[in-house]
Amino acid sequence: MDRYEKQYTDALRFIDERDNFLITTHINADGDAYGSTLATAYWLQALGKRSTVVFHDSPREEKYRFLRGWGDIIDCQQGAASQFDAAIVLDVPNRKRIGDAADLLPPAAHCLKIDHHPEEEHFADFRLVDTGASSTCQLIYEIVCRSTVAFDTELATLIFSGLIYDTGRFSFSNTRSRDFEIAAQLTAYGVRPNEVATRLFFSNSYQTMKIIGYGLANMESFLDGRINVIYLPHEIVAQAGQADLDELANYSSAVRGGEVGLFMREIDGEHLKISFRSRGRVDVNRVARQFGGGGHVHAAGCRCRLQGKPDDIKMRIVAEIAKQLDT
Ligand SMILES: [Mn+2]
């Protein structure tokens, strides 16, 4: 039995022996976070278990309204009223990224982490972690296959959403043949790929589209075009749906000749959310970690305080990336 089979067996036993689960994920929940938490809740219900999905973020993002269970997600304040026997934490490498929902976690002996990020911190004694997986939703697919629950269209759609989100519609470097196999299976269970893709990638508000245009029109270029930066001040960000702006991170690295793209947005008067995208040479997980964030080699993010002028932090990050480009 290989390492991963043991992880699946242990994870299934963890669930089998407990009831009443807290399910949570990282702050700024994305398509994989929504897909994996809601798929887990749906699956647990089919297994006859109780669960509650709690997010740090509030309110729920409109973009994900089509996902089954979206309306049942609660925020930390509501979650604080409940007691949970156990927790399943999805798509998160460290406690800090869970945000305020981390305060609701039971002791590590009753936590299961399911994730595809490199491990950073021990907060769960039970772990199903595979950095070779494209998405946390892939791992949910694999574990559901090993359980007694049969797939239906709802469950397949939840899993498919995380799969296409984290692979950038099967175009990012994390995309493997396994993702196409799973996608084929999920489609056979009733997923409509064009409907999910339209909901996730092509359903922006008119206002958001204009703001994406503003971001592109004001893109800045550093180091002869090897680093490209899109910066949005708070007064602009406030006018758009946050999840809808995520696509700007991908645009920042879509410039020919670019090595790294940065999408920086002021989430309030004091904090910046920064998304990093690398075309391959630069490990942006390393860069993001220096600013208190993390992620993967090709895609990472961080949230940090806006001290001084926006240009100061921009130049500090550009300098960190330049170090890696020069070696
Ligand atoms: Mn993910």
Boltz pocket constraint, residues with backbone or C-beta under 6 A from the ligand:
constraints:
  - pocket:
      binder: B
      contacts: [[A, 32], [A, 33], [A, 91], [A, 116], [A, 134], [A, 135], [A, 136], [A, 166]]
      max_distance: 6.0
